[in-house]
Amino acid sequence: MPGPAQPADLVITGTILTVDDSRPTAQNLAVAHGRIAAIDLSEDELKSWIGPDTTVLSVGDGCVLPGFVEAHGHPLMEAVALSDRMVDIRPVTLPTAEEVVAAVHAEVARRGADGAYLNGWDALLQKGLPEPTLQWLDGVADTPLVIMHNSGHKAFFNSAAARAVGVTRDTPDPKGARYGRDANGDLDGTAEESAAVFPFIGGALSVGDYPALLLAECHRLNQAGLTTCSEMAFDPMFRPLLDALHDQLTVRLRTYEMSTAELRTEARPFDGDDVVRQVGIKIWVDGSPWIGNIDLSFPYLDTEATRTIGVVPGSCGHANYTREQLAEIVHTFYPQGWQMACHVQGDRGVDTILDVYEEALRAHPRDDHRLRLEHVGAITDEQLARAHALGVTCSLFVDQLHYWGDVIVDGLFGPQRGERWMPCGSAAATGMRISLHNDPPVTPEEPLRNISVAATRKAPSGRVLAPQERLTVEQAIRAQTLDAAYQLFADDRIGSIEVGKYADLVVLSADPRAVDPEEVAGLDVRATYLAGRQVHPKPA
């Protein structure tokens, strides 16, 4: 092998998992100009890459992997949700109802006329929460009060908040969303789905403070070993901000613009560069299992849990759009060259969107479309086979098993349906290239836990749900790196450690293949590199 034209900027030695089938492991690598310049060199070859200014890192008992990829994230929203302006009341932060209610009252008192905004209400996990009726919300505050449900699919608001954003009983429901109303047609203090929810959280967004919030979000992602993250609810108003922050971002962003009632976008497919690029259009076929609005062929159970979240006995949930409305959206954007990413949890919703996808593919053939289905908790084996045959790929929210696994089985769907929730093993068995995701801020950004949960399928109680649906650790790593990058049309640049790709890397405290799968979640992220530059811990 000929020597380098100039020394490397960075040399790393130790255990390296490349996620490259042609060379799965290596003992060293060299980075130059932000990219992998050489890998698995002999001792003499490696020395030739080291100059006086080369940083040399030995990972010792640690392990190097490609930087993790979040295929289904919401960093622009999480930047606000985890800021000082919106109180974090998620179950991972405040596990009890008493703590949540106290936090609501404290924030109302602290913010006064500026309005109180909180995120993470979850009656399934925070047992004993009061029913957040309009009467209760108005009793807590006569100034604006907005509480986001942990799913992100619902918001509870009081009368002052409705007045502040100009929503009244006469306000029509947005396409694919709704404002809750009582028997008289008056607002009941609820908003479901993004088009109805987003107006209520606008007051938590301060344009002047936002750049610092987004950079703090990038730092959180880097701490988890993330180097690339999708934004699955992109609003074009953020484009100027991302342009201004471009050179300060420490996470690559791949954006999916929300489909709008106008069915148009000013962007073109793949606008941007390797730091920020718009790759798709997002649709919410249905909602969240935690609020009862996913589109199922079977009913929710009639239990205390389902009654707590307001599910009518015998309900099979519902879709956000009719089949005709979904077809209108897909047949508008797909022929323009856009990748489509459709949130869908219920099996009946999966059938509908696969029908729409199949029609679009027949009418507008494309060699490499990578159409996506998001979450797919209740997808069947037959639907997975059909999706793969169409070239459709799935991103699975496997971390739901870690937090809601027992509730899914005992409270919502029963053993037959609930235990195979998020069937990663069946998806992988089709040959489909799948990804794992956290949908933050719904669950924390924790790719290592995703890998662990995919390999163990352990619910909070410790029971294993549908062991046949487990992945190997190696499969789960791939779903959190290269195949996640594939879904973002970025696998030619990132996702594996190969010569010519960006040196986006994470250094872990141990080889995840060498520890018990349950222990993978607890491994430390020792360092994260973006294009060969250390972004975590931040260099002094």
C-alpha positions as CSV (number, residue, x, y, z in Angstrom):
1,M,0.0,0.0,0.0
2,P,1.5,3.4,-1.0
3,G,2.2,5.8,1.9
4,P,0.0,8.9,2.5
5,A,0.7,12.2,0.7
6,Q,0.5,13.9,4.1
7,P,0.1,12.8,7.7
8,A,-3.4,12.0,9.1
9,D,-5.2,14.4,11.4
10,L,-6.4,11.6,13.6
11,V,-5.3,8.0,14.1
12,I,-7.3,5.6,16.3
13,T,-6.2,2.1,17.4
14,G,-8.1,-0.6,19.2
15,T,-11.2,-2.6,18.6
16,I,-13.2,-1.2,15.7
17,L,-16.6,-2.4,14.5
18,T,-16.9,-1.1,10.9
19,V,-20.4,-2.3,10.0
20,D,-18.9,-3.0,6.6
21,D,-19.6,-6.6,5.5
22,S,-16.3,-6.8,3.5
23,R,-14.3,-6.0,6.6
24,P,-16.4,-6.3,9.8
25,T,-13.6,-5.5,12.3
26,A,-10.4,-3.6,12.2
27,Q,-7.6,-2.6,14.6
28,N,-6.8,0.9,13.5
29,L,-7.9,3.7,11.2
30,A,-6.6,7.0,9.9
31,V,-8.6,10.2,9.3
32,A,-7.6,13.0,7.0
33,H,-9.7,16.0,5.9
34,G,-12.7,14.7,7.8
35,R,-12.9,11.3,6.1
36,I,-11.6,7.8,6.7
37,A,-8.3,7.7,4.8
38,A,-7.1,4.3,5.7
39,I,-8.1,1.3,7.8
40,D,-6.6,-1.8,9.3
41,L,-3.0,-0.9,8.4
42,S,0.1,-2.8,9.3
43,E,2.3,-1.4,12.0
44,D,4.7,0.1,9.5
45,E,1.9,1.5,7.4
46,L,0.2,3.1,10.4
47,K,3.4,4.8,11.4
48,S,3.7,6.4,8.0
49,W,0.4,8.2,8.7
50,I,1.5,9.7,12.0
51,G,3.1,13.2,11.9
52,P,3.9,15.8,14.5
53,D,0.4,17.2,14.5
54,T,-1.5,13.9,14.3
55,T,-3.8,13.1,17.2
56,V,-3.3,9.5,18.2
57,L,-5.9,7.8,20.3
58,S,-5.8,4.2,21.7
59,V,-9.2,3.2,22.9
60,G,-7.8,0.5,25.2
61,D,-10.7,-1.7,26.5
62,G,-13.1,0.5,24.6
63,C,-14.6,0.0,21.1
64,V,-15.1,2.3,18.0
65,L,-18.3,2.2,16.0
66,P,-19.7,4.4,13.3
67,G,-21.6,7.4,14.8
68,F,-25.1,6.5,15.7
69,V,-27.9,7.6,13.4
70,E,-31.4,8.6,14.6
71,A,-33.6,7.8,11.7
72,H,-36.7,9.3,13.3
73,G,-36.1,12.3,15.5
74,H,-37.4,15.7,16.3
75,P,-34.4,17.7,17.4
76,L,-35.9,21.1,16.5
77,M,-38.8,20.3,18.8
78,E,-36.7,18.7,21.5
79,A,-34.5,21.8,21.6
80,V,-37.6,23.6,23.0
81,A,-39.1,20.7,25.0
82,L,-35.9,20.3,27.0
83,S,-35.2,24.0,27.4
84,D,-36.0,26.2,30.4
85,R,-39.1,27.5,28.6
86,M,-40.9,24.1,28.6
87,V,-40.9,22.0,31.8
88,D,-40.0,18.4,31.3
89,I,-42.6,16.3,33.0
90,R,-42.0,13.0,31.1
91,P,-42.2,9.8,33.1
92,V,-38.4,9.4,32.8
93,T,-38.1,12.7,34.7
94,L,-41.1,12.8,37.0
95,P,-42.4,9.3,37.6
96,T,-45.3,10.1,39.9
97,A,-48.6,11.9,39.4
98,E,-47.9,14.0,42.5
99,E,-44.7,15.3,41.1
100,V,-46.3,16.2,37.8
101,V,-49.2,18.1,39.4
102,A,-46.8,20.0,41.6
103,A,-44.7,20.9,38.6
104,V,-47.7,22.3,36.8
105,H,-48.7,24.5,39.6
106,A,-45.1,25.7,40.1
107,E,-44.7,26.6,36.5
108,V,-48.0,28.5,36.4
109,A,-46.9,30.5,39.4
110,R,-43.5,31.1,38.0
111,R,-44.5,32.2,34.5
112,G,-47.7,34.2,35.2
113,A,-49.0,36.1,32.2
114,D,-46.2,34.7,30.0
115,G,-47.9,31.4,30.0
116,A,-46.9,27.9,31.3
117,Y,-45.8,25.2,28.9
118,L,-45.0,21.6,30.0
119,N,-44.3,18.4,28.1
120,G,-44.6,14.8,28.9
121,W,-48.1,14.1,30.5
122,D,-48.6,10.3,30.5
123,A,-51.5,8.9,32.4
124,L,-50.5,5.3,31.5
125,L,-47.2,5.5,33.3
126,Q,-47.9,8.4,35.8
127,K,-50.8,6.6,37.5
128,G,-53.2,8.8,39.4
129,L,-53.0,11.9,37.3
130,P,-56.2,14.0,37.3
131,E,-58.2,14.1,34.2
132,P,-57.0,17.2,32.3
133,T,-60.4,18.6,31.5
134,L,-60.9,22.2,30.5
135,Q,-62.5,22.8,33.9
136,W,-59.4,21.4,35.7
137,L,-57.0,23.4,33.5
138,D,-59.0,26.6,34.0
139,G,-59.0,26.0,37.7
140,V,-55.2,25.7,37.7
141,A,-54.6,28.9,35.7
142,D,-56.3,31.9,34.4
143,T,-53.3,32.7,32.3
144,P,-52.2,30.5,29.3
145,L,-51.5,26.9,30.2
146,V,-50.5,24.2,27.7
147,I,-49.5,20.7,28.6
148,M,-48.2,18.4,25.9
149,H,-49.0,14.7,26.1
150,N,-45.8,12.5,26.1
151,S,-46.7,11.1,22.7
152,G,-46.5,14.5,21.1
153,H,-49.9,13.7,19.4
154,K,-52.1,15.6,21.9
155,A,-52.1,18.9,23.8
156,F,-54.3,20.0,26.7
157,F,-55.0,23.7,26.9
158,N,-57.0,26.1,29.0
159,S,-59.3,28.9,27.9
160,A,-56.6,31.6,28.2
161,A,-54.3,29.6,25.9
162,A,-57.1,29.2,23.4
163,R,-57.8,33.0,23.4
164,A,-54.0,33.7,23.1
165,V,-53.8,31.7,19.8
166,G,-57.2,32.7,18.5
167,V,-58.8,29.2,18.5
168,T,-62.5,29.3,19.1
169,R,-65.5,26.9,18.8
170,D,-65.8,28.1,15.2
171,T,-62.2,27.3,14.3
172,P,-62.4,24.5,11.7
173,D,-60.3,21.3,12.3
174,P,-57.1,21.4,10.3
175,K,-56.6,18.7,7.7
176,G,-55.5,15.5,9.5
177,A,-56.0,16.9,13.0
178,R,-58.8,18.0,15.3
179,Y,-59.8,20.2,18.2
180,G,-61.8,18.3,20.8
181,R,-65.3,19.6,21.4
182,D,-68.0,18.8,23.9
183,A,-71.7,17.8,23.2
184,N,-72.5,21.5,22.7
185,G,-69.7,22.0,20.1
186,D,-67.6,24.1,22.5
187,L,-63.8,23.5,22.8
188,D,-63.0,20.9,25.4
189,G,-59.4,21.9,25.9
190,T,-57.7,19.2,23.7
191,A,-55.9,19.3,20.4
192,E,-54.9,16.2,18.5
193,E,-52.2,15.8,15.9
194,S,-49.6,18.3,14.7
195,A,-51.6,20.8,12.8
196,A,-53.9,21.4,15.8
197,V,-51.2,21.0,18.5
198,F,-48.4,23.2,17.0
199,P,-50.2,26.6,17.3
200,F,-50.5,26.1,21.1
201,I,-46.8,25.6,21.6
202,G,-45.7,28.5,19.6
203,G,-45.6,30.7,22.7
204,A,-42.8,28.5,24.1
205,L,-40.5,29.4,21.2
206,S,-38.4,32.5,21.5
207,V,-36.6,33.2,18.2
208,G,-33.8,35.1,19.9
209,D,-33.0,32.2,22.3
210,Y,-33.5,29.4,19.8
211,P,-30.0,29.2,18.3
212,A,-28.5,28.4,21.8
213,L,-31.3,25.9,22.4
214,L,-30.5,24.0,19.2
215,L,-26.8,23.9,19.8
216,A,-27.6,22.5,23.3
217,E,-29.7,19.9,21.6
218,C,-26.8,19.0,19.3
219,H,-24.6,18.5,22.4
220,R,-27.2,16.2,24.0
221,L,-27.2,14.1,20.8
222,N,-23.4,14.0,20.7
223,Q,-23.4,12.8,24.4
224,A,-25.5,9.8,23.2
225,G,-23.1,9.0,20.4
226,L,-25.3,10.5,17.7
227,T,-23.8,12.2,14.7
228,T,-26.8,12.2,12.3
229,C,-30.4,12.9,13.2
230,S,-33.5,13.2,11.1
231,E,-36.1,16.0,11.7
232,M,-39.4,14.4,11.1
233,A,-41.7,17.4,11.5
234,F,-39.7,20.1,9.6
235,D,-41.3,23.5,9.3
236,P,-39.7,25.7,6.5
237,M,-39.6,28.6,9.0
238,F,-36.5,27.0,10.4
239,R,-34.5,27.1,7.2
240,P,-32.9,30.6,7.7
241,L,-31.9,29.5,11.3
242,L,-30.3,26.3,10.1
243,D,-28.5,28.3,7.4
244,A,-27.1,30.7,10.0
245,L,-26.0,27.9,12.3
246,H,-24.7,25.6,9.6
247,D,-21.1,25.8,10.6
248,Q,-21.8,25.4,14.3
249,L,-23.9,22.2,14.0
250,T,-22.3,19.1,15.5
251,V,-25.0,16.8,14.2
252,R,-25.9,16.2,10.5
253,L,-29.6,16.9,10.0
254,R,-31.9,15.2,7.4
255,T,-35.2,16.9,7.3
256,Y,-38.7,15.8,6.4
257,E,-41.2,18.6,5.8
258,M,-44.7,18.2,7.1
259,S,-47.3,17.7,4.4
260,T,-49.5,20.7,4.5
261,A,-53.1,21.5,3.5
262,E,-51.8,23.4,0.5
263,L,-49.9,20.3,-0.7
264,R,-46.8,22.3,-1.8
265,T,-43.3,23.0,-0.8
266,E,-40.8,25.6,-1.9
267,A,-37.9,23.1,-1.5
268,R,-36.7,20.6,-4.1
269,P,-35.8,16.9,-3.3
270,F,-32.3,16.7,-1.7
271,D,-31.8,20.4,-1.3
272,G,-28.9,21.1,1.0
273,D,-25.5,19.5,1.7
274,D,-23.9,16.8,3.8
275,V,-24.6,18.8,7.0
276,V,-28.3,19.8,6.4
277,R,-30.3,18.2,3.7
278,Q,-34.0,17.9,3.1
279,V,-34.9,14.4,1.9
280,G,-38.6,13.8,2.4
281,I,-42.2,14.6,3.2
282,K,-43.8,13.4,6.4
283,I,-47.4,12.2,6.8
284,W,-49.2,11.1,10.0
285,V,-51.5,8.2,8.9
286,D,-52.7,7.7,12.4
287,G,-51.8,8.8,15.9
288,S,-50.5,7.3,19.2
289,P,-51.5,4.1,21.0
290,W,-51.2,6.0,24.3
291,I,-54.2,8.3,23.4
292,G,-56.3,5.7,21.5
293,N,-56.1,7.0,18.0
294,I,-54.2,4.4,15.9
295,D,-55.9,2.7,13.1
296,L,-56.5,-1.0,14.1
297,S,-58.3,-4.0,12.7
298,F,-58.9,-5.2,16.3
299,P,-60.2,-3.4,19.4
300,Y,-58.4,-2.0,22.3
301,L,-59.1,-4.0,25.5
302,D,-61.6,-2.6,28.0
303,T,-59.4,-2.1,31.0
304,E,-58.5,0.5,33.6
305,A,-55.7,1.7,31.3
306,T,-57.8,2.2,28.2
307,R,-60.5,3.9,30.2
308,T,-57.9,6.2,31.7
309,I,-56.9,7.4,28.2
310,G,-60.5,7.8,27.1
311,V,-60.9,4.8,24.8
312,V,-64.5,3.9,24.2
313,P,-65.0,0.1,24.8
314,G,-64.8,-1.7,21.5
315,S,-62.9,1.1,19.8
316,C,-60.4,0.1,17.0
317,G,-59.1,3.7,16.9
318,H,-59.1,5.6,13.7
319,A,-57.0,7.1,11.0
320,N,-56.2,10.8,10.6
321,Y,-56.9,10.8,6.9
322,T,-59.2,9.0,4.5
323,R,-57.6,6.8,1.9
324,E,-58.4,9.4,-0.7
325,Q,-56.7,12.2,1.3
326,L,-53.6,10.0,1.7
327,A,-53.6,9.3,-2.0
328,E,-53.8,13.0,-2.7
329,I,-50.8,13.7,-0.6
330,V,-48.6,10.9,-1.9
331,H,-49.6,11.4,-5.5
332,T,-48.7,15.1,-5.2
333,F,-45.3,14.8,-3.6
334,Y,-44.0,11.4,-4.7
335,P,-43.9,12.2,-8.5
336,Q,-41.8,15.3,-7.7
337,G,-39.0,13.0,-6.5
338,W,-39.7,13.1,-2.8
339,Q,-39.2,10.3,-0.4
340,M,-42.3,9.8,1.7
341,A,-42.2,8.9,5.4
342,C,-45.6,7.9,6.9
343,H,-46.2,7.5,10.6
344,V,-48.5,4.5,11.1
345,Q,-49.0,2.3,14.1
346,G,-52.2,0.4,13.5
347,D,-52.3,-2.6,11.1
348,R,-55.4,-1.3,9.3
349,G,-53.5,2.0,8.7
350,V,-50.6,0.0,7.3
351,D,-52.9,-1.7,4.7
352,T,-54.2,1.7,3.6
353,I,-50.8,3.3,3.1
354,L,-49.3,0.3,1.4
355,D,-52.3,0.4,-1.0
356,V,-51.5,4.1,-1.7
357,Y,-47.8,3.4,-2.0
358,E,-48.4,0.6,-4.5
359,E,-50.6,2.8,-6.7
360,A,-47.9,5.5,-6.7
361,L,-45.2,3.1,-7.5
362,R,-47.2,1.7,-10.4
363,A,-48.0,5.1,-11.8
364,H,-44.6,6.6,-11.2
365,P,-41.9,3.9,-11.2
366,R,-38.6,4.8,-9.6
367,D,-35.6,2.6,-9.1
368,D,-34.6,3.8,-5.7
369,H,-37.5,5.4,-3.8
370,R,-36.9,4.1,-0.2
371,L,-40.5,4.8,0.8
372,R,-40.8,4.6,4.6
373,L,-43.2,3.4,7.3
374,E,-42.6,4.9,10.8
375,H,-43.1,3.0,14.1
376,V,-45.3,0.2,12.8
377,G,-46.1,-1.3,16.2
378,A,-48.9,-3.6,15.1
379,I,-47.6,-4.4,11.6
380,T,-48.2,-8.1,10.6
381,D,-45.8,-10.5,9.0
382,E,-47.9,-10.5,5.8
383,Q,-47.7,-6.7,5.7
384,L,-43.9,-6.7,6.3
385,A,-43.5,-9.2,3.4
386,R,-45.6,-7.0,1.2
387,A,-43.7,-3.8,2.2
388,H,-40.4,-5.4,1.5
389,A,-41.6,-6.6,-1.9
390,L,-42.6,-3.0,-2.8
391,G,-39.1,-1.7,-1.6
392,V,-40.7,0.0,1.4
393,T,-38.5,0.1,4.5
394,C,-39.6,0.4,8.2
395,S,-38.2,2.3,11.1
396,L,-39.3,0.7,14.4
397,F,-39.8,2.4,17.8
398,V,-38.5,-0.6,19.8
399,D,-37.8,1.5,22.9
400,Q,-41.5,1.5,23.5
401,L,-41.1,-2.0,24.9
402,H,-38.7,-0.7,27.6
403,Y,-41.2,1.9,28.9
404,W,-44.7,0.7,28.0
405,G,-44.1,-3.0,27.3
406,D,-46.2,-4.2,30.2
407,V,-49.0,-1.7,29.5
408,I,-49.1,-2.7,25.9
409,V,-49.8,-6.3,26.8
410,D,-51.8,-6.1,30.0
411,G,-53.6,-2.8,29.5
412,L,-54.1,-2.1,25.8
413,F,-53.9,-5.1,23.4
414,G,-53.5,-8.4,25.3
415,P,-50.8,-11.0,24.8
416,Q,-51.6,-12.1,21.3
417,R,-51.3,-8.6,19.8
418,G,-49.2,-6.9,22.5
419,E,-46.3,-9.3,22.9
420,R,-45.2,-9.0,19.2
421,W,-45.4,-5.2,19.3
422,M,-42.6,-3.7,17.2
423,P,-41.7,-7.0,15.4
424,C,-38.1,-6.3,14.6
425,G,-37.2,-9.9,14.0
426,S,-39.9,-10.5,11.5
427,A,-39.0,-7.3,9.7
428,A,-35.3,-8.2,9.5
429,A,-36.3,-11.8,8.4
430,T,-37.8,-10.4,5.2
431,G,-34.5,-8.9,4.2
432,M,-35.7,-5.4,4.7
433,R,-33.1,-2.8,5.9
434,I,-34.7,-1.5,9.1
435,S,-33.8,1.2,11.6
436,L,-34.4,1.6,15.3
437,H,-35.3,5.0,16.7
438,N,-36.3,6.9,19.8
439,D,-38.7,9.5,18.4
440,P,-37.3,12.1,20.9
441,P,-38.5,13.8,23.0
442,V,-41.1,10.9,23.4
443,T,-38.3,8.8,24.8
444,P,-34.8,10.1,25.5
445,E,-32.2,9.8,22.8
446,E,-30.7,6.4,23.8
447,P,-29.4,4.4,20.8
448,L,-27.5,2.0,23.1
449,R,-30.8,1.1,24.9
450,N,-32.4,0.6,21.5
451,I,-29.8,-2.0,20.7
452,S,-30.2,-3.6,24.1
453,V,-34.0,-3.7,23.9
454,A,-34.0,-5.0,20.3
455,A,-31.8,-7.9,21.5
456,T,-33.7,-8.7,24.7
457,R,-37.3,-7.4,24.2
458,K,-37.6,-7.0,28.0
459,A,-40.5,-5.1,29.4
460,P,-40.2,-3.1,32.7
461,S,-41.4,-6.1,34.7
462,G,-38.5,-8.2,33.2
463,R,-40.6,-10.5,31.1
464,V,-39.5,-11.1,27.5
465,L,-42.0,-10.2,24.9
466,A,-42.1,-12.5,21.8
467,P,-38.5,-13.7,22.0
468,Q,-38.7,-14.8,18.3
469,E,-38.8,-11.0,17.5
470,R,-35.3,-10.4,19.0
471,L,-32.4,-9.1,16.9
472,T,-28.8,-10.1,17.4
473,V,-26.7,-7.3,18.8
474,E,-24.9,-7.1,15.4
475,Q,-28.3,-6.7,13.6
476,A,-29.3,-4.0,16.1
477,I,-26.1,-2.1,15.6
478,R,-26.6,-2.1,11.9
479,A,-30.1,-0.8,12.4
480,Q,-28.8,2.1,14.4
481,T,-26.0,2.9,12.0
482,L,-25.7,1.9,8.3
483,D,-29.3,0.9,7.7
484,A,-30.6,4.0,9.4
485,A,-28.3,6.0,7.2
486,Y,-29.7,4.1,4.2
487,Q,-33.2,5.3,5.1
488,L,-31.9,8.8,5.1
489,F,-30.3,8.4,1.7
490,A,-26.9,8.9,3.4
491,D,-25.4,5.4,3.5
492,D,-22.9,6.4,0.7
493,R,-21.4,9.0,3.1
494,I,-22.0,7.7,6.7
495,G,-23.1,4.7,8.7
496,S,-20.1,2.5,8.4
497,I,-16.3,2.9,8.7
498,E,-15.0,2.7,5.2
499,V,-12.4,4.6,3.3
500,G,-13.9,7.7,1.8
501,K,-16.8,8.0,4.2
502,Y,-17.0,10.7,6.8
503,A,-15.1,10.0,10.0
504,D,-18.3,10.1,12.1
505,L,-17.4,7.9,15.0
506,V,-18.4,6.9,18.6
507,V,-16.1,5.4,21.2
508,L,-17.8,3.2,23.7
509,S,-16.5,1.8,27.0
510,A,-16.7,-1.8,25.7
511,D,-17.4,-3.9,22.7
512,P,-21.2,-4.3,22.7
513,R,-20.8,-7.8,21.2
514,A,-18.7,-8.9,24.2
515,V,-21.1,-8.0,27.0
516,D,-24.5,-9.3,27.9
517,P,-27.2,-7.7,25.7
518,E,-28.8,-6.2,28.8
519,E,-25.6,-4.4,29.6
520,V,-25.3,-2.7,26.3
521,A,-27.7,0.1,27.4
522,G,-25.3,1.0,30.2
523,L,-22.2,1.4,28.2
524,D,-20.5,4.8,28.4
525,V,-20.1,7.0,25.3
526,R,-16.5,8.0,25.9
527,A,-16.2,10.2,22.8
528,T,-18.0,11.3,19.6
529,Y,-16.4,12.5,16.5
530,L,-18.0,14.4,13.5
531,A,-15.9,14.3,10.4
532,G,-12.9,13.5,12.5
533,R,-13.5,16.4,14.9
534,Q,-14.2,15.6,18.6
535,V,-17.6,17.0,19.5
536,H,-18.1,15.0,22.8
537,P,-16.6,15.6,25.3
538,K,-16.1,19.1,24.1
539,P,-12.4,19.7,23.8
540,A,-11.1,22.1,26.4
